[in-house]
Amino acid sequence: MYTSSEVMWSKSVPKDFTEWFGYGSYDLNDNTLSEVLDYGSKIMSEIIQEKKEFIYEIHLTENSFIQIEIDDDGNRIYILKTTNE
């Protein structure tokens, strides 16, 4: 979920749906999304201590959202795709 200045996300994991969430700010520039997380679930808080900023390649259309995580070497490592078709 994005507002004009903040991001909040949650990932449903059947064993414990509250364990994967994060909250922070973001910047969208052309097709690049940068999220800087302030806090998150227990597991995410541990990850945030090591890495606060997450860079994604974004592709938006009227009916789809594609978010591709980019690692520190510029490699695509994870893709989230939603469509409304």
C-alpha positions as CSV (number, residue, x, y, z in Angstrom):
1,M,0.0,0.0,0.0
2,Y,1.4,3.4,-1.0
3,T,0.4,6.9,0.1
4,S,1.9,10.0,-1.3
5,S,5.0,9.5,0.9
6,E,4.9,6.2,2.7
7,V,4.8,2.5,2.0
8,M,3.4,-0.4,4.1
9,W,3.4,-4.0,2.9
10,S,2.5,-7.4,4.3
11,K,3.3,-10.9,3.0
12,S,0.8,-13.7,3.9
13,V,2.6,-16.8,5.2
14,P,0.1,-19.5,6.2
15,K,1.9,-20.4,9.5
16,D,2.1,-16.8,10.8
17,F,0.6,-14.1,8.7
18,T,1.8,-11.3,11.0
19,E,5.5,-12.2,10.6
20,W,6.3,-10.5,7.3
21,F,5.6,-6.8,7.2
22,G,7.5,-3.6,6.7
23,Y,6.8,0.2,7.0
24,G,8.8,3.2,5.7
25,S,9.1,5.8,3.0
26,Y,9.7,5.4,-0.7
27,D,10.7,7.3,-3.8
28,L,9.5,6.5,-7.3
29,N,11.6,7.8,-10.2
30,D,10.8,6.7,-13.7
31,N,10.8,2.8,-13.4
32,T,12.9,2.7,-10.2
33,L,11.3,2.3,-6.8
34,S,13.4,2.8,-3.7
35,E,11.9,1.8,-0.3
36,V,13.6,2.8,3.0
37,L,12.0,0.8,5.8
38,D,11.8,2.2,9.3
39,Y,10.5,-0.9,11.1
40,G,8.9,-4.2,10.5
41,S,8.0,-7.6,11.9
42,K,10.5,-9.5,14.0
43,I,12.2,-11.1,11.0
44,M,12.1,-7.9,8.9
45,S,13.5,-5.9,11.8
46,E,16.6,-8.1,11.7
47,I,16.9,-7.6,7.9
48,I,16.4,-3.8,8.3
49,Q,19.3,-3.7,10.8
50,E,21.5,-5.0,7.9
51,K,19.8,-3.2,5.0
52,K,17.3,-0.4,5.2
53,E,17.0,0.5,1.5
54,F,15.4,-1.8,-1.1
55,I,15.6,-1.0,-4.8
56,Y,13.1,-2.3,-7.3
57,E,12.4,-2.0,-11.0
58,I,8.7,-1.2,-11.5
59,H,6.5,-1.7,-14.5
60,L,3.0,-0.2,-14.2
61,T,0.1,-0.5,-16.6
62,E,-3.6,0.2,-16.2
63,N,-4.1,-3.5,-15.3
64,S,-0.8,-4.7,-13.8
65,F,1.9,-4.0,-11.4
66,I,5.3,-5.7,-11.7
67,Q,8.0,-5.2,-9.0
68,I,11.4,-6.7,-9.5
69,E,14.0,-6.7,-6.7
70,I,17.5,-5.7,-7.8
71,D,20.5,-7.0,-5.8
72,D,23.6,-4.9,-5.0
73,D,25.2,-6.1,-8.3
74,G,22.2,-5.1,-10.4
75,N,20.8,-8.6,-10.9
76,R,17.1,-9.3,-10.9
77,I,16.4,-11.6,-8.0
78,Y,12.7,-11.6,-7.1
79,I,9.6,-10.6,-9.0
80,L,6.1,-9.7,-7.6
81,K,3.4,-9.5,-10.3
82,T,-0.2,-8.6,-9.9
83,T,-2.8,-8.2,-12.6
84,N,-6.4,-7.2,-12.8
85,E,-7.3,-9.0,-16.0
